[in-house]
Amino acid sequence: MKKRNTAELLLMLLVLVWSLNFSVIKYSLEEIDPHSFNAIRFALAILFMWGAVWYRKLNVRIRRRDLGKVFLLGMLGTLLYQLLFIIGINRTNASNAAVMLGLIPVWIAIFSHFFSDEKMYRLQVIGVILAFTGVLLIMAGGEQGLSFHSKSLIGDLIVVISAMVFGAYTIMSRSMLGSYSPLTLATAVVTTGGFLLIILAVPDLLALDFRSVSPAAWGGVAFSGIFAIGLAFLVWNLNLKNIGAIRTGTYQNMVPVLGVFFGVIFLGEKLHYLQYIGALSTIGGIILTRSAGIRRT
């Protein structure tokens, strides 16, 4: 019982970290360009994860026949996903990004339905429709409405695509988890994609005036890299083992809710009434999509 309570407390802390991360990133991007921010936080995350591997005396060894698959997962789940996410959140507000990224389980359900033997129940289909209806309301409720001249609309669409990419990554990584532990696979994937993110960001890093960045912005980089990426993987994998995937995944439903709350409170973001309705619709759709089980055909 004590072990279970500790696991659930850690999950609550993880939800707070992920929810705050949207506002933290948005704040730091005021002083640091997106690519430099990504590069530095992933350098910290890679160091943290390899430190955890060393501490737990794990052997992160990928079989030769799986190297191509791990490289592809690194390209998809780290490089492409993170590039889209950081560019998207730079163009929209933290509240919108929290809701849009919350679509990851919705995309997982859709991809599972069409590309595997895991099919959605009717309740999940309703959840998918409700979630995307909410997304349209959020986009239409902006100051310029559904106009591609709107910076926030472009940002919203990019974050939606990033959620779709991570959903595809999740489906593809399932087959690998039968051969490798979650921490081993995550470390290999984050390292592969993270190094490429750092290499791509070299021109931006060379142009960045490090002395002009405030301690608060550097704190945001450290928070996002060490806690929202590095520590998050450890806590998530630990709780998958201790209390199971379903109960662990349920906590993720709280991330878009708190993400909107923190964006409004800490960044002073203002949503129009249509966007609040859209956020509620999307969050409700996410919960429905995750609440129903899957059926196999």
N, C-alpha and C positions, 0 to 999 in steps of 0.2 A: 504493500500500500504506500509506504514511504517512497519507494522507487517511482511509483506511478505519479505521486504528487509532485516529486521533483521534476519528472519529465514534463508534466503539464505546466509547471511554473516556468521551466526553460522555454517552452513553446510560447507562453504569453510574452516573455521577454523578447523572443525572436519576432513575434508579431509587431511589437512596439518598434523594434529596430528597423524592420522592413517598412513599416508605415512612416516612420520618421525619415527614412532614407530619401523619399521623394522630395521633401522640403529641404533636407540637408544638401542634396545634389543641386537643387534649383538655386539655393543660396550661394553655394561655392562657384557655380557657373557664372555668377556675376563678376568674378575676378579671374577665373581660370577658363581657358578655352576647353571645349568638350573633349577633344582628343588628348590633350595633356592630362586632363582630369582622369580620363579612363586609363591612360597609361600608368600614371602614378598609383592609382588605387589598385590596379591589377598587380603591379609590382609588389605592393604591400600584401595583397591577398595571396599571391604565389608564395612569398616568404612565409606567411602565417601557415598555409596549408602544408608546406614541406616541413615546417617546424613540428606540426601535429603528427605528420607521418613519421618523422624521426623519433618523436617522443613515444609513439605507440609501437615503434620498431616494425613498421609495415614494410613490405617489399613491393614497391611500385614497379612492377615489371610487366610490360605488355608483350604478348606473344607476337612474333614477326607477322603472322597472318592477319593479326588484328590492328596493325599499325595504321593501315589505310583507313579503317573504320574510325579509329580514335582521332586521326587527323581530320576526317570529315566532320566528326562530332565537335571538334574544337573550332572548326570553321563556322559551323552552324550555331552551336549553343553558346559560344563565347564571342568570336570575332564579329560575325554578322549580327547576331542578336544585340550585343552590347553597342555596336556602332549605331544601329537603328534606334535603340533605346535612348542613348545619350544625345543623339541629334534630335530625336523627337521631343524629349523633355526640355531641351533647350529652346524649342519653338512653341511650347504650350506651357500651361501652369501645372504645378505639382498635383493639384486635385484631379484634373483631367487625366494626367498620366497614371495616377494610382488606380483609377477606375478602368482605364483602357488596358493596363497591364494585368488587371484582375481577370481579363478574358482568357488567360492561359488555360485554365481547366476547361473552358468552353471549347477552345480550339482542340484540346486533347480529346474531348468527347467526340467532336466532329471527325477528326482524323481517324480515331479508333473505329467509328461507325463505318467509314467508307474504305478503310485500308486494312482492317483486321476483322477477326470474328467477334469482336466486342461491339454489340449494337446498343443504341440508345433506346430507353423506354419512352413512351409518349410524354411523360412528365419532363424528361430531359430535353426533348425536342421543344416543348413549350418554353423551357428555361433558355434555350439557345435563341429562340425568337425574341423573348423578352429582353435578353441581354443586348442583342444587336439593335433592337428598337430603342433601348436606352442610349446606346452609343450615338445613334442618329439624332436623338433629342439633345444630347450634350453638344454635338457639333452644330446643330441648327440653332442652339440657344446662345451661341457666342455673339459678340458685338456685330460681326459682319455676316452672321448666318452661314449658310452653306455656300460660301464663296471661296474659290481657290486663291483669292487675293488675301485671304485671312491667314496670318501667320499661325494662329493657334489651331486652325483646321488642318493645315499641313502637318503640324506637330502631332495632332491627335491621330491622323491617319498613319503616320510613321510609327507611333507607339503601338497602334493596333497591329500593324504588320510585324513589329518586333515580337508581340505576344504570339502571333501565328507562327513565327519562326521558332520560338522556344517550345511551342506545342509540338511542332514537327520534330525538334530535337529530342523531346521527351519520349515520343513514340519510338524513334530510332535507337535511343539508348537502352530501351528495355531489354533487347536481346543480349546486350553486352553485360547487363547486371547478373546474368546467369553464370558468367565466367569470372567476373571481378567484383570485389566489394565496392559499395557505393563510394567510399572515401578514395579508394585506389583509382576508380574510373574518373571521379570528379577532379582529383588532383592532376591526372594526366590530361584531361580535357581543358581545364582552366589554364594549365601551364602552356599547352600547345597554342590555344587561341590567345592567351594573355601575352605571350612573347610576340606574336604577330601584331597585336594591338600596340604594343610598345614600339616595335620597329616602325609601324606606319605613322606613329605620332612623333618620331624623332624631329622632323622639321618644326613642328609646333612647340616641342619641348625646347629646342634651341632658340626659338623666338620668344619664349615666355620669360617675362621679367619676374624671377622668383622673389626678389626683394620687395616687389610691390604687392605681393599677395599677403593678406592679413592672416594672423594666427587662427582666427575663426574659420577662414576658408580652408587652411591647411588641416584644421581639425575635422572639417567636413570630409576631406579626402581620406583621412585616417579612419574616420567612423565608417565611411562607405566601403573602404577596402578591407579593413580588418574585421569589422563586425557584420556588415550587410552581405559580404561575400565569404570571407574566410571562416569566421565563427559560425555563420549561418549554415554552411554546409555540414559542419561537425554536429551542431545541435539537431538539424533536420534528420541526418542519417542516424544519429543516436536514438531519436524518438521513433523513427520508422521501425527500429528493432524493438524498442521497449513497449510502445503502446499501439503499434500497428499503423498501416498506411491510411486507413479511413479516418481514424480519430485525429491523426496528425494533420491530414489534409483539410479537415474541417476548420482548423484554426486559421487557415489561409483566407477563409471567407471574410475575416475581420480586417484584412490588410487594406482593401479599397475603402472601407468605411472610415477607418482611422486615418488613412492617407488623405482623404478629403478634409477630415476634421483638422488635421495638423496644417494642411495647406491654408485653410481659412484662418486658423488661429495664429500661426507663427509667421506666415508670409503676407497675411492680410488679403488673400485672394478673394475675389468676389465672383460668385456664380449667379447667373440669372435664374429665375424661378424654373424655367424650362430645363435648365441644366441640372438643378436639384432633382427634378422629377426623373430626368434621364439617368442620373446617378443611382437613384433608388431602384429604377427599373432594371438597370444593368446588374446591380448588386443582388437583387432578387433573382434574376436569371442565373447568375453564377451559383447562388445557393441551391436553386432547383437542379441545375446541371450536375452539381456535386452530390446532392442528397440521395438521388435515386441510384440504385445499383446498375450493373451492366448485365446484359444477357448475351450468351454465346450462341452462335449459330453453326 
